[in-house]
């Protein structure tokens, strides 16, 4: 698969550029590229300070705080004003290409944060695609019932049958490990880096689950370098489970962007055997 599309277009949430935030007048407002399903602007305040304003709310603020509390770099939440999330400006972004080793260490640290339940205390959504997060007794049940099976009704019949058959085997194929904190949408576009170091993980869709979910997402639309795997470690048996975890974002892309992603869903189902 080539470069991943940004989740924007007609579903993007839009807002009028604010004239005042954090008690200061806004001197300049520049729209930034990216921002999945939302509008993102860099605001220059009267004091000369710059901040990032994004059409999001307390739910994302909570996830960013969770990442920071786990020791992962993420933009500081400066405030939530109406439907605007005001964030620390992390500055220039060079992407993760020069920071694979640091990203491996960052992700290992994030995944050391364990939880008692699978999922999250509230549901999310990628535009029209619901992200169901209520807990299940086991991790294989969560992945089947909260991620894969809700997509069956949206697939062509033959792919739907194959997906249902796969879900019937997950209890034997996925380990029921203690859940850890996940970024939840960890593709390379959501990793900001500079001078060999990760400066921030952005646009999270956090929940608690198997750490290989984040690894598989990172591995779907890009290829982490050897330096990443040296820093993080390669879980035994990961290659066989990777396509099972990649099916979820592939189906999200199919639902958001249309049939061009059905080939990816089909090939991932083939990989699962």
Helices and strands as residue ranges (DSSP letters): G 9-11, E 20-21, E 24-31, E 40-45, E 50-55, H 58-69, E 77-81, E 84-88, G 96-98, H 100-110, E 124-126, E 129-131, H 139-142, I 143-148, G 149-154, H 157-167, H 170-173, E 180-182, G 188-190, E 191-194, E 197-201, E 207-209, H 212-218, H 226-232, H 238-257, G 259-261, H 262-271
